[in-house]
Structures are given as C-alpha cells and as structure tokens.
C-alpha cells in the first residue's frame, strides 16, 4: 500500500461515521485498518494469469445447481404484541428508534 491511513484521516472518517472512542482505541483501530489494507495490497500484488476468471464467491453458481427463486409470501406473526413488547419504545404499533445525531457534512 502506498499510503497509510493517518491519525488525521482516521479522525475525519470517525467523525463522519459519528463514532466515539478513546484515543487508545482509535489508534488500535487505525493500526488494524492499516494492517487489513496492507493484506489486501499483498493479495492485489499476486500475479494471476489473465485467463483466470474473476469470481466473487468460492463456489460457482451455475443454472444447473442454483435453486429457483421462491415466491415472496407474507406470513404474519401470530402475536405481534410479543415483538412490540421487546422494543424499548412503541407508538401506534410502530417501534420508535432514536434519531441519529450528526453534524452537517462538509
């Protein structure tokens, strides 16, 4: 990898993602992220013959072995109140989640 993630860049990314962490945790995460990026670069540098097809999965899914699509069928839960009872806040049958606090993006 030609460029590592600096503490300044990491702080900017953490701010955009609204992440809070102690400085020691942030430094650990930054080092781990750089290690992962270095590992990816090592994989990129492996010479591969142009005849090798690109794959996104270790097992090729051909039409012969791929199961057909199933129809989407709505199956109501037998007791919706059981699900709603697990939520910290409910209003009019809907689960209320907290707002995501953020600043304006630059």
N, C-alpha and C positions, 0 to 999 in steps of 0.2 A: 504494500500500500504506500502510495507516495505521500499522503497527508493524513496525519493522525487527528483525532478529534481533540481539540484543545479545551482546557477548562472553560474558556470564554464561550466557545461554540456549544459545549455541553450545557452551560448555564442558560444560554439562549434557547436551546431545544427544550430544556426542563421548564423554562418559563412559558414557552408556547404550549407545552403539554399540561401546564398547571400542576407540575409535580413539585412537591416539597420534600427535601431530605437534608439530613445533617451533612456537613461538609465532608466528613469521612465516608459516609455512604455515597455521596455524589462522586467522590474521587474513585471509590471502588467500582461503581457502575461505569464510570468513564473508562477506566482501565479494562474492564471486562468487555465493553463495547469495542474498544480498540483491538483487543485480542480476537474477538469474533470477526471483525473486519479484516484483520491480518490473515485469519484462517481462510476466509472467503477468497482473498487475493491469492493465497497459495493454491487453492483449487482452480482459480482462473488461469494461473500460470502453467498448469499441467497441459502438455501438448496432447491434443486429441485430433485424430485423423478426420478430415473433412467428410468422409463417408459415414461417420458415426452420426446417427440421427439424434436430434435433441429430444429429451424426454423430461416430463415434469413429474413422473411417477415411476417407481421401480418396476411396476408390472404394467405391461401394455394392455390397454382395454380395447380389444377388438370387438367388432359387432358380434362375433361368434360367442364370446364369453361374457359380454356385458348384458346384464339383465335389462329387460324392457322397463320403461318408465311406468310407475304406478300412478293411478288416478289419485288426485287430491280429494280426500273425503273428510268432511267436517265431523268430528266426534266430540260432542260436548262433554265436559267433565261432569260426573254425576253429582258433585257437590261443590259448586263454585265458591260458596262461602268458606269452605275449607282452605282454598287457595288464598282468598282475600284475608282470612284470619291470620295468615302468616306475614302479611305486609305490615310495615310499621305505620303507614298512613293510607287510608282509603277514603274516597269521596265519591258518592253516587255510583258505586260499583266499579270505580277505577282506582288502580294503585297510583298513589301520588309519590313522585320521586323528587329529590331536592334539585334545585337549579344548579347548573354548573357555573361557578363564579369564575369570571375571566375578565381580563382587560382587553382593550382594543388591540387587534393585531397590527403590527407595523408593516 
